[in-house]
């Protein structure tokens, strides 16, 4: 009997201590550490619209962890977007919006049921932002800039101003002084990597030669055009000059239209297209200077140049947007605008034409003249729109550079400048270059990497980075 009682007692003692060990093991489980080290960091700006979220977290007992992820625009009403996520990184399944604030939170859970909630984190996605600005000065006085930048094959940016022209490279900024205003936009010859400017005294300026050649006794406001071995320039009285590209001292006048010309010309096949202030469009044969056809648009005044589609139809805007045949000037369709347009139309790879007017309205017009949308923003538009490789439409309304959705015109992002802009912007390597009427030059962080393919569209003033204006 004694042995039986002792065995029972020992069994009770062992069971009791085993039970205490079990209780102790249950009570000693520690919860996960608090999620930390968020990427993007809390308060980050300029974040990609396709980010990968990541964080740090561990369990002091080595227990396996899973995570509940909360995400959204409203910090007070975050959505549970992923439950029991097995890793410390997560990519939202849809593309985020540009220039938008997002919030997120991570809750860590171990397999024992313990939970640790992380802090609320936030970041803003990429938006337009001014990276750099400086005044272009002539004799210490900055003046208005009407010239649009052009970009060469070596990524140099060229632009005229009121005392000469600017050459901007990644390593330096060079000012080439002249005696007069360079209002016209330059053009870059891809073959020689030379830039050609024209000025208010009728001169052709060549860089890097830093040479000047008197071509006309009248000012030049329109950009030059390169076609084959010649540079063609049209002065303010409609005189057309042909200049040898390799030897600019050799030139000749090939035609005289006798009308005011401000708009930059374009080339289709062997024809130079010129729009005049008096509302006429001319097709001039190159190199002879023979006028192939002339089309009058009663009541119109053309200040902006052309866009040309892959079928070689022309688009030009005054108080209406006109689509005409480059063969004979026949009007294919027109679309009435609210007010006068000063910039050139641009054409997307999908055949949508974008143009703005001085009422501050941007228009998207589809094939055949079908209106798709129009949006009125802020203040007058004097320059051309610009199309990014992701479809975004950039336009300057008043003192604001805007990025718009191509299918609706809805505002994506904007940045404010110091003054109105008549200089059409250019986009390359994720940067937009433009200048305003107070003489300030801007480098802006874009939301696109580059322009749309110039082979299938006409994504900016004078077609492409070089202002080639030819199809």
Helices and strands as residue ranges (DSSP letters): H 2-27, E 36-39, E 44-47, E 52-56, E 65-72, E 79-85, E 89-91, E 101-110, E 115-117, E 121-125, E 129-135, E 137-138, E 141-142, E 150-151, E 157-161, E 164-168, E 173-177, E 187-189, E 194-198, E 203-207, E 211-214, E 225-227, E 230-234, E 239-244, E 251-256, E 266-268, E 271-275, E 280-285, E 291-296, E 307-308, E 313-317, E 320-325, E 331-336, E 346-347, E 353-356, E 361-366, G 367-369, E 370-376, E 386-387, E 393-397, E 400-404, E 411-416, E 426-428, E 431-435, E 440-445
